[in-house]
Amino acid sequence: MKKKVTSSDKLKRLIKLLEEKKAQDIVILDTRKQSDIWNNFIICSAMSSIHIKALKNYILTEMKKYDYLPVHSEGEFDSNWVVIDYDDVLLHIFDEKTRKYYSLEKLWGESETKVIKKQKKVAKNERTKKNKN
């Protein structure tokens, strides 16, 4: 008999995978009081469209290994926002500009929020200096 999968199991696995691939500003919203569909949103940022694609592919591949299959996903290739629906957990991967524009944390402001990882902002020229050394 298969073990029953909980939202908590999915959340922990998704957060671990996002951290492994350097997702930024990871936040969990507890949406159980505001939504009959999802228990939680995970919202994170990526550094570029390539990073968004890499995160999406990694999440889909690794979650499948644990028999977590998405109900649906949206956003491809050069997308600046990807959504992966794992039934009771909805994962949003944004570029920074799009995340600020849609501001889901404010839109779902009544939800309990848990900040997992707040990324220290590094100026673009600082990243370039590090790469040249």
TORVEXPA-778333 format. One record per residue: residue number from 1; x, y, z of N, C-alpha, C, O, CB in turn. Coordinates in nm, 3 decimals, padded with zeros to 5 digits. Glycine has a CB too. Example, Ala and Ser with C-alpha at 12.3 -4.5 7.8 and 13.67 -1.06 7.14 Angstrom:
> nr; n_X; n_Y; n_Z; ca_X; ca_Y; ca_Z; c_X; c_Y; c_Z; o_X; o_Y; o_Z; cb_X; cb_Y; cb_Z
> 1; 01.319; -00.569; 00.780; 01.230; -00.450; 00.780; 01.320; -00.330; 00.780; 01.424; -00.332; 00.846; 01.131; -00.447; 00.905
> 2; 01.285; -00.225; 00.708; 01.367; -00.106; 00.714; 01.290; 00.003; 00.787; 01.341; 00.114; 00.804; 01.408; -00.060; 00.572
***
This chain:
> nr; n_X; n_Y; n_Z; ca_X; ca_Y; ca_Z; c_X; c_Y; c_Z; o_X; o_Y; o_Z; cb_X; cb_Y; cb_Z
> 1; 00.084; -00.118; 00.000; 00.000; 00.000; 00.000; 00.089; 00.125; 00.000; 00.187; 00.134; 00.074; -00.096; 00.000; 00.122
> 2; 00.053; 00.221; -00.085; 00.128; 00.346; -00.096; 00.102; 00.438; 00.021; -00.011; 00.448; 00.070; 00.094; 00.416; -00.226
> 3; 00.208; 00.505; 00.066; 00.197; 00.603; 00.173; 00.120; 00.724; 00.122; 00.143; 00.770; 00.010; 00.337; 00.644; 00.226
> 4; 00.030; 00.777; 00.205; -00.046; 00.897; 00.169; 00.047; 01.017; 00.168; 00.119; 01.043; 00.265; -00.165; 00.919; 00.267
> 5; 00.043; 01.090; 00.059; 00.126; 01.209; 00.043; 00.053; 01.328; 00.103; -00.065; 01.349; 00.076; 00.160; 01.234; -00.107
> 6; 00.124; 01.405; 00.184; 00.064; 01.524; 00.245; 00.119; 01.651; 00.181; 00.223; 01.649; 00.115; 00.090; 01.525; 00.397
> 7; 00.047; 01.760; 00.200; 00.095; 01.891; 00.153; 00.230; 01.923; 00.215; 00.318; 01.977; 00.148; -00.007; 02.002; 00.188
> 8; 00.245; 01.889; 00.341; 00.370; 01.916; 00.412; 00.488; 01.844; 00.346; 00.595; 01.902; 00.331; 00.358; 01.873; 00.559
> 9; 00.467; 01.719; 00.305; 00.572; 01.644; 00.235; 00.611; 01.714; 00.105; 00.729; 01.731; 00.076; 00.526; 01.499; 00.206
> 10; 00.511; 01.754; 00.029; 00.537; 01.822; -00.098; 00.608; 01.955; -00.075; 00.703; 01.987; -00.146; 00.405; 01.846; -00.174
> 11; 00.563; 02.031; 00.023; 00.625; 02.160; 00.053; 00.773; 02.142; 00.086; 00.858; 02.212; 00.031; 00.553; 02.228; 00.171
> 12; 00.802; 02.049; 00.174; 00.941; 02.026; 00.214; 01.027; 01.986; 00.095; 01.139; 02.035; 00.079; 00.948; 01.918; 00.322
> 13; 00.977; 01.897; 00.013; 01.051; 01.850; -00.104; 01.074; 01.966; -00.202; 01.186; 01.985; -00.250; 00.976; 01.733; -00.174
> 14; 00.968; 02.042; -00.231; 00.981; 02.154; -00.324; 01.079; 02.259; -00.274; 01.161; 02.308; -00.352; 00.844; 02.218; -00.348
> 15; 01.072; 02.294; -00.148; 01.163; 02.394; -00.091; 01.307; 02.346; -00.102; 01.395; 02.422; -00.141; 01.126; 02.424; 00.058
> 16; 01.330; 02.221; -00.068; 01.465; 02.164; -00.077; 01.518; 02.173; -00.220; 01.633; 02.213; -00.242; 01.465; 02.016; -00.029
> 17; 01.436; 02.137; -00.317; 01.477; 02.141; -00.458; 01.503; 02.284; -00.505; 01.599; 02.309; -00.577; 01.371; 02.075; -00.546
> 18; 01.418; 02.376; -00.465; 01.437; 02.517; -00.502; 01.567; 02.572; -00.445; 01.640; 02.644; -00.513; 01.319; 02.602; -00.454
> 19; 01.596; 02.537; -00.320; 01.720; 02.583; -00.258; 01.842; 02.522; -00.327; 01.944; 02.590; -00.345; 01.722; 02.548; -00.108
> 20; 01.833; 02.396; -00.366; 01.944; 02.330; -00.436; 01.980; 02.401; -00.565; 02.097; 02.408; -00.602; 01.908; 02.184; -00.465
> 21; 01.880; 02.455; -00.634; 01.903; 02.522; -00.762; 01.904; 02.675; -00.751; 01.886; 02.746; -00.849; 01.797; 02.480; -00.862
> 22; 01.925; 02.723; -00.629; 01.949; 02.866; -00.605; 01.830; 02.957; -00.637; 01.850; 03.070; -00.683; 02.065; 02.909; -00.685
> 23; 01.708; 02.910; -00.614; 01.592; 02.999; -00.624; 01.607; 03.107; -00.517; 01.666; 03.082; -00.412; 01.456; 02.920; -00.606
> 24; 01.555; 03.224; -00.543; 01.572; 03.338; -00.453; 01.440; 03.379; -00.390; 01.333; 03.358; -00.447; 01.634; 03.455; -00.527
> 25; 01.451; 03.439; -00.272; 01.335; 03.497; -00.202; 01.216; 03.400; -00.197; 01.106; 03.432; -00.243; 01.291; 03.627; -00.271
> 26; 01.240; 03.283; -00.143; 01.137; 03.179; -00.135; 01.040; 03.210; -00.021; 01.082; 03.235; 00.092; 01.201; 03.038; -00.116
> 27; 00.911; 03.207; -00.054; 00.805; 03.238; 00.042; 00.695; 03.133; 00.029; 00.661; 03.090; -00.081; 00.748; 03.382; 00.019
> 28; 00.640; 03.092; 00.144; 00.523; 03.003; 00.145; 00.404; 03.083; 00.196; 00.411; 03.147; 00.301; 00.548; 02.875; 00.233
> 29; 00.294; 03.078; 00.122; 00.168; 03.137; 00.168; 00.073; 03.024; 00.205; 00.051; 02.932; 00.126; 00.104; 03.229; 00.058
> 30; 00.017; 03.031; 00.324; -00.084; 02.934; 00.367; -00.219; 02.988; 00.320; -00.273; 03.082; 00.378; -00.081; 02.911; 00.524
> 31; -00.274; 02.928; 00.214; -00.395; 02.981; 00.150; -00.521; 02.901; 00.187; -00.625; 02.917; 00.123; -00.378; 02.981; 00.000
> 32; -00.512; 02.816; 00.288; -00.628; 02.730; 00.322; -00.753; 02.810; 00.358; -00.865; 02.766; 00.329; -00.591; 02.639; 00.438
> 33; -00.737; 02.926; 00.419; -00.854; 03.008; 00.457; -00.909; 03.088; 00.340; -01.024; 03.130; 00.343; -00.816; 03.103; 00.569
> 34; -00.827; 03.109; 00.236; -00.869; 03.190; 00.122; -00.903; 03.107; -00.002; -00.964; 03.159; -00.096; -00.760; 03.288; 00.088
> 35; -00.865; 02.980; -00.004; -00.884; 02.900; -00.124; -00.934; 02.760; -00.090; -00.887; 02.697; 00.004; -00.754; 02.891; -00.203
> 36; -01.030; 02.715; -00.168; -01.079; 02.577; -00.154; -00.997; 02.482; -00.242; -01.015; 02.361; -00.235; -01.228; 02.568; -00.191
> 37; -00.909; 02.537; -00.323; -00.834; 02.456; -00.418; -00.694; 02.422; -00.367; -00.654; 02.305; -00.367; -00.823; 02.528; -00.552
> 38; -00.619; 02.523; -00.321; -00.481; 02.503; -00.279; -00.465; 02.530; -00.130; -00.527; 02.620; -00.074; -00.386; 02.593; -00.359
> 39; -00.380; 02.450; -00.067; -00.344; 02.474; 00.072; -00.232; 02.577; 00.084; -00.228; 02.656; 00.177; -00.301; 02.343; 00.140
> 40; -00.141; 02.573; -00.014; -00.025; 02.661; -00.009; 00.018; 02.707; -00.147; 00.000; 02.638; -00.247; 00.091; 02.590; 00.059
> 41; 00.074; 02.828; -00.149; 00.149; 02.877; -00.264; 00.295; 02.881; -00.222; 00.327; 02.916; -00.108; 00.098; 03.020; -00.311
> 42; 00.382; 02.845; -00.313; 00.524; 02.872; -00.296; 00.557; 02.974; -00.404; 00.528; 02.953; -00.522; 00.615; 02.740; -00.307
> 43; 00.619; 03.084; -00.363; 00.657; 03.189; -00.457; 00.808; 03.208; -00.444; 00.862; 03.219; -00.334; 00.580; 03.324; -00.428
> 44; 00.875; 03.210; -00.559; 01.019; 03.234; -00.558; 01.059; 03.311; -00.683; 00.983; 03.323; -00.778; 01.097; 03.100; -00.548
> 45; 01.180; 03.363; -00.680; 01.235; 03.437; -00.793; 01.354; 03.363; -00.852; 01.422; 03.286; -00.785; 01.276; 03.579; -00.750
> 46; 01.375; 03.389; -00.980; 01.490; 03.335; -01.052; 01.567; 03.453; -01.111; 01.513; 03.562; -01.127; 01.447; 03.234; -01.163
> 47; 01.693; 03.430; -01.143; 01.780; 03.538; -01.190; 01.764; 03.570; -01.337; 01.805; 03.678; -01.381; 01.923; 03.503; -01.163
> 48; 01.705; 03.479; -01.415; 01.691; 03.500; -01.560; 01.588; 03.401; -01.614; 01.543; 03.312; -01.542; 01.828; 03.484; -01.633
> 49; 01.550; 03.417; -01.741; 01.457; 03.321; -01.802; 01.522; 03.182; -01.811; 01.452; 03.081; -01.801; 01.414; 03.370; -01.943
> 50; 01.652; 03.178; -01.830; 01.722; 03.048; -01.833; 01.714; 02.982; -01.696; 01.694; 02.861; -01.686; 01.871; 03.066; -01.876
> 51; 01.731; 03.061; -01.590; 01.721; 03.008; -01.454; 01.578; 02.959; -01.426; 01.560; 02.855; -01.362; 01.762; 03.117; -01.351
> 52; 01.477; 03.032; -01.473; 01.337; 02.989; -01.458; 01.317; 02.853; -01.524; 01.259; 02.762; -01.464; 01.240; 03.094; -01.518
> 53; 01.365; 02.840; -01.646; 01.352; 02.713; -01.719; 01.425; 02.600; -01.647; 01.373; 02.489; -01.635; 01.407; 02.728; -01.863
> 54; 01.545; 02.629; -01.598; 01.623; 02.527; -01.526; 01.551; 02.483; -01.399; 01.545; 02.364; -01.368; 01.763; 02.581; -01.492
> 55; 01.496; 02.579; -01.325; 01.421; 02.546; -01.203; 01.300; 02.460; -01.236; 01.276; 02.358; -01.170; 01.376; 02.675; -01.132
> 56; 01.226; 02.500; -01.338; 01.106; 02.425; -01.377; 01.143; 02.281; -01.415; 01.082; 02.186; -01.366; 01.035; 02.494; -01.494
> 57; 01.241; 02.265; -01.501; 01.281; 02.131; -01.546; 01.331; 02.046; -01.430; 01.298; 01.927; -01.421; 01.390; 02.141; -01.653
> 58; 01.409; 02.106; -01.342; 01.463; 02.033; -01.226; 01.350; 01.989; -01.133; 01.346; 01.874; -01.089; 01.563; 02.121; -01.150
> 59; 01.258; 02.080; -01.104; 01.145; 02.048; -01.017; 01.063; 01.933; -01.076; 01.034; 01.835; -01.007; 01.056; 02.172; -00.995
> 60; 01.026; 01.944; -01.204; 00.944; 01.841; -01.267; 01.015; 01.705; -01.267; 00.953; 01.603; -01.238; 00.909; 01.881; -01.411
> 61; 01.143; 01.704; -01.298; 01.220; 01.580; -01.304; 01.235; 01.517; -01.166; 01.211; 01.398; -01.149; 01.357; 01.607; -01.365
> 62; 01.275; 01.596; -01.069; 01.300; 01.543; -00.934; 01.172; 01.502; -00.862; 01.169; 01.401; -00.793; 01.375; 01.646; -00.851
> 63; 01.066; 01.580; -00.878; 00.939; 01.546; -00.813; 00.883; 01.417; -00.871; 00.821; 01.338; -00.799; 00.837; 01.661; -00.829
> 64; 00.902; 01.395; -00.999; 00.854; 01.272; -01.064; 00.921; 01.149; -01.002; 00.858; 01.043; -00.993; 00.881; 01.277; -01.215
> 65; 01.046; 01.161; -00.961; 01.118; 01.050; -00.898; 01.049; 01.004; -00.769; 01.064; 00.889; -00.728; 01.262; 01.091; -00.867
> 66; 00.974; 01.095; -00.707; 00.904; 01.065; -00.582; 00.753; 01.049; -00.605; 00.674; 01.056; -00.511; 00.929; 01.175; -00.480
> 67; 00.716; 01.027; -00.730; 00.577; 01.008; -00.770; 00.488; 01.129; -00.745; 00.367; 01.116; -00.727; 00.520; 00.890; -00.697
> 68; 00.548; 01.248; -00.743; 00.472; 01.372; -00.736; 00.458; 01.423; -00.879; 00.554; 01.472; -00.938; 00.541; 01.480; -00.643
> 69; 00.339; 01.410; -00.934; 00.316; 01.454; -01.072; 00.227; 01.578; -01.071; 00.129; 01.584; -00.996; 00.250; 01.341; -01.156
> 70; 00.261; 01.677; -01.152; 00.180; 01.800; -01.152; 00.045; 01.776; -01.218; 00.032; 01.696; -01.311; 00.254; 01.912; -01.224
> 71; -00.054; 01.847; -01.169; -00.186; 01.847; -01.231; -00.179; 01.927; -01.360; -00.242; 01.893; -01.460; -00.293; 01.905; -01.135
> 72; -00.100; 02.037; -01.354; -00.089; 02.128; -01.468; 00.033; 02.216; -01.449; 00.078; 02.239; -01.337; -00.218; 02.215; -01.484
> 73; 00.087; 02.264; -01.559; 00.193; 02.366; -01.550; 00.177; 02.464; -01.666; 00.128; 02.429; -01.773; 00.336; 02.300; -01.554
> 74; 00.219; 02.587; -01.642; 00.210; 02.695; -01.740; 00.344; 02.768; -01.746; 00.414; 02.779; -01.645; 00.096; 02.794; -01.704
> 75; 00.378; 02.816; -01.864; 00.499; 02.895; -01.882; 00.609; 02.810; -01.943; 00.644; 02.704; -01.892; 00.545; 02.953; -01.749
> 76; 00.662; 02.858; -02.054; 00.764; 02.782; -02.127; 00.879; 02.871; -02.170; 00.866; 02.994; -02.172; 00.704; 02.714; -02.248
> 77; 00.988; 02.810; -02.203; 01.106; 02.868; -02.266; 01.145; 03.004; -02.209; 01.202; 03.010; -02.100; 01.084; 02.881; -02.412
> 78; 01.115; 03.114; -02.279; 01.160; 03.245; -02.233; 01.057; 03.314; -02.144; 01.055; 03.437; -02.133; 01.192; 03.334; -02.353
> 79; 00.974; 03.236; -02.082; 00.870; 03.289; -01.994; 00.932; 03.360; -01.873; 01.040; 03.324; -01.828; 00.777; 03.176; -01.948
> 80; 00.861; 03.460; -01.823; 00.907; 03.528; -01.703; 00.825; 03.489; -01.579; 00.841; 03.546; -01.471; 00.901; 03.679; -01.724
> 81; 00.735; 03.390; -01.598; 00.654; 03.339; -01.487; 00.613; 03.198; -01.521; 00.552; 03.173; -01.625; 00.529; 03.429; -01.460
> 82; 00.647; 03.105; -01.433; 00.608; 02.965; -01.449; 00.524; 02.925; -01.329; 00.555; 02.961; -01.216; 00.734; 02.872; -01.464
> 83; 00.418; 02.850; -01.355; 00.332; 02.798; -01.249; 00.326; 02.646; -01.263; 00.302; 02.594; -01.372; 00.188; 02.860; -01.254
> 84; 00.349; 02.577; -01.152; 00.336; 02.431; -01.150; 00.236; 02.395; -01.040; 00.257; 02.428; -00.923; 00.476; 02.360; -01.127
> 85; 00.129; 02.328; -01.079; 00.020; 02.293; -00.988; 00.038; 02.149; -00.942; 00.022; 02.055; -01.020; -00.118; 02.312; -01.057
> 86; 00.070; 02.132; -00.814; 00.080; 02.000; -00.753; -00.042; 01.972; -00.666; -00.030; 01.929; -00.551; 00.209; 01.988; -00.670
> 87; -00.159; 01.997; -00.723; -00.288; 01.970; -00.660; -00.317; 02.064; -00.544; -00.396; 02.157; -00.559; -00.293; 01.826; -00.611
> 88; -00.256; 02.043; -00.429; -00.284; 02.129; -00.314; -00.171; 02.229; -00.287; -00.180; 02.310; -00.194; -00.307; 02.044; -00.191
> 89; -00.065; 02.223; -00.368; 00.047; 02.317; -00.358; 00.069; 02.377; -00.497; 00.088; 02.305; -00.595; 00.178; 02.247; -00.304
> 90; 00.067; 02.509; -00.504; 00.088; 02.579; -00.631; 00.221; 02.654; -00.625; 00.240; 02.741; -00.541; -00.029; 02.677; -00.661
> 91; 00.312; 02.619; -00.716; 00.445; 02.679; -00.720; 00.450; 02.786; -00.828; 00.416; 02.761; -00.943; 00.552; 02.571; -00.745
> 92; 00.494; 02.906; -00.789; 00.514; 03.018; -00.881; 00.663; 03.050; -00.886; 00.726; 03.073; -00.783; 00.431; 03.145; -00.838
> 93; 00.720; 03.051; -01.007; 00.859; 03.090; -01.027; 00.857; 03.213; -01.119; 00.811; 03.206; -01.233; 00.946; 02.972; -01.088
> 94; 00.908; 03.324; -01.068; 00.905; 03.452; -01.138; 01.045; 03.503; -01.166; 01.142; 03.465; -01.099; 00.827; 03.556; -01.058
> 95; 01.056; 03.592; -01.266; 01.172; 03.679; -01.267; 01.136; 03.793; -01.171; 01.019; 03.812; -01.138; 01.209; 03.733; -01.415
> 96; 01.235; 03.867; -01.127; 01.214; 03.967; -01.023; 01.114; 04.077; -01.063; 01.028; 04.115; -00.984; 01.346; 04.031; -00.986
> 97; 01.126; 04.126; -01.185; 01.038; 04.234; -01.232; 00.892; 04.189; -01.237; 00.803; 04.262; -01.195; 01.083; 04.281; -01.372
> 98; 00.867; 04.070; -01.288; 00.729; 04.018; -01.299; 00.671; 03.990; -01.161; 00.553; 04.014; -01.136; 00.726; 03.890; -01.385
> 99; 00.754; 03.940; -01.071; 00.707; 03.913; -00.934; 00.663; 04.043; -00.867; 00.560; 04.047; -00.801; 00.818; 03.845; -00.850
> 100; 00.741; 04.148; -00.884; 00.703; 04.278; -00.826; 00.575; 04.330; -00.889; 00.489; 04.384; -00.819; 00.816; 04.380; -00.845
> 101; 00.561; 04.315; -01.020; 00.443; 04.365; -01.091; 00.314; 04.297; -01.042; 00.216; 04.365; -01.011; 00.460; 04.343; -01.242
> 102; 00.314; 04.164; -01.034; 00.193; 04.092; -00.995; 00.174; 04.086; -00.844; 00.061; 04.072; -00.796; 00.196; 03.952; -01.050
> 103; 00.281; 04.095; -00.770; 00.277; 04.107; -00.624; 00.176; 04.012; -00.558; 00.086; 04.056; -00.486; 00.244; 04.250; -00.586
> 104; 00.193; 03.884; -00.582; 00.101; 03.784; -00.525; 00.098; 03.786; -00.373; -00.005; 03.759; -00.312; 00.138; 03.646; -00.573
> 105; 00.211; 03.818; -00.312; 00.214; 03.824; -00.165; 00.116; 03.929; -00.114; 00.052; 03.909; -00.010; 00.356; 03.855; -00.116
> 106; 00.103; 04.041; -00.185; 00.007; 04.144; -00.145; -00.135; 04.103; -00.181; -00.229; 04.122; -00.103; 00.042; 04.278; -00.212
> 107; -00.151; 04.046; -00.300; -00.283; 04.004; -00.346; -00.345; 03.901; -00.250; -00.465; 03.906; -00.221; -00.274; 03.945; -00.488
> 108; -00.263; 03.809; -00.202; -00.306; 03.706; -00.107; -00.263; 03.746; 00.034; -00.229; 03.660; 00.115; -00.248; 03.567; -00.145
> 109; -00.265; 03.876; 00.064; -00.213; 03.932; 00.188; -00.274; 03.878; 00.316; -00.211; 03.885; 00.422; -00.232; 04.076; 00.187
> 110; -00.394; 03.824; 00.309; -00.457; 03.767; 00.429; -00.399; 03.631; 00.465; -00.423; 03.580; 00.575; -00.608; 03.755; 00.408
> 111; -00.324; 03.574; 00.375; -00.263; 03.442; 00.399; -00.146; 03.455; 00.495; -00.072; 03.553; 00.492; -00.217; 03.379; 00.266
> 112; -00.130; 03.354; 00.579; -00.012; 03.348; 00.664; 00.110; 03.328; 00.575; 00.110; 03.243; 00.486; -00.025; 03.233; 00.771
> 113; 00.213; 03.405; 00.599; 00.332; 03.402; 00.514; 00.452; 03.353; 00.593; 00.475; 03.394; 00.707; 00.360; 03.540; 00.455
> 114; 00.530; 03.264; 00.530; 00.654; 03.216; 00.591; 00.766; 03.239; 00.490; 00.766; 03.182; 00.381; 00.643; 03.064; 00.631
> 115; 00.863; 03.323; 00.528; 00.977; 03.350; 00.442; 01.080; 03.240; 00.468; 01.126; 03.221; 00.580; 01.038; 03.493; 00.470
> 116; 01.114; 03.169; 00.362; 01.210; 03.059; 00.372; 01.352; 03.109; 00.349; 01.444; 03.076; 00.423; 01.176; 02.949; 00.273
> 117; 01.367; 03.188; 00.246; 01.501; 03.234; 00.209; 01.491; 03.372; 00.147; 01.432; 03.390; 00.041; 01.570; 03.136; 00.112
> 118; 01.548; 03.468; 00.215; 01.553; 03.605; 00.162; 01.692; 03.625; 00.105; 01.791; 03.620; 00.178; 01.521; 03.712; 00.273
> 119; 01.698; 03.649; -00.024; 01.825; 03.662; -00.095; 01.882; 03.801; -00.076; 01.811; 03.900; -00.092; 01.809; 03.631; -00.243
> 120; 02.008; 03.808; -00.043; 02.076; 03.937; -00.036; 02.093; 03.988; -00.178; 02.148; 03.918; -00.263; 02.214; 03.926; 00.037
> 121; 02.047; 04.107; -00.204; 02.056; 04.165; -00.338; 02.199; 04.206; -00.368; 02.264; 04.275; -00.288; 01.962; 04.285; -00.351
> 122; 02.248; 04.164; -00.483; 02.383; 04.198; -00.527; 02.369; 04.277; -00.656; 02.299; 04.236; -00.748; 02.472; 04.070; -00.548
> 123; 02.436; 04.390; -00.661; 02.431; 04.472; -00.782; 02.489; 04.394; -00.899; 02.582; 04.314; -00.882; 02.508; 04.604; -00.762
> 124; 02.434; 04.418; -01.017; 02.478; 04.346; -01.137; 02.628; 04.361; -01.161; 02.695; 04.265; -01.199; 02.401; 04.397; -01.259
> 125; 02.681; 04.481; -01.138; 02.824; 04.501; -01.159; 02.908; 04.425; -01.056; 03.023; 04.391; -01.085; 02.858; 04.651; -01.153
> 126; 02.853; 04.398; -00.938; 02.924; 04.318; -00.837; 02.934; 04.173; -00.883; 03.038; 04.110; -00.864; 02.852; 04.326; -00.701
> 127; 02.825; 04.119; -00.943; 02.829; 03.982; -00.995; 02.931; 03.971; -01.106; 03.002; 03.871; -01.116; 02.690; 03.939; -01.045
> 128; 02.939; 04.072; -01.191; 03.033; 04.073; -01.303; 03.177; 04.074; -01.251; 03.263; 04.003; -01.304; 03.008; 04.196; -01.395
> 129; 03.205; 04.154; -01.146; 03.338; 04.158; -01.089; 03.380; 04.022; -01.035; 03.494; 03.979; -01.056; 03.344; 04.262; -00.977
> 130; 03.289; 03.954; -00.968; 03.318; 03.821; -00.914; 03.352; 03.723; -01.025; 03.443; 03.641; -01.011; 03.200; 03.769; -00.832
> 131; 03.278; 03.729; -01.135; 03.300; 03.637; -01.245; 03.433; 03.661; -01.317; 03.490; 03.568; -01.373; 03.187; 03.648; -01.344
> 132; 03.482; 03.786; -01.315; 03.606; 03.819; -01.384; 03.728; 03.779; -01.303; 03.836; 03.759; -01.359; 03.612; 03.967; -01.414
> 133; 03.714; 03.767; -01.172; 03.828; 03.731; -01.085; 03.853; 03.585; -01.081; 03.945; 03.539; -01.013; 03.805; 03.780; -00.945
***
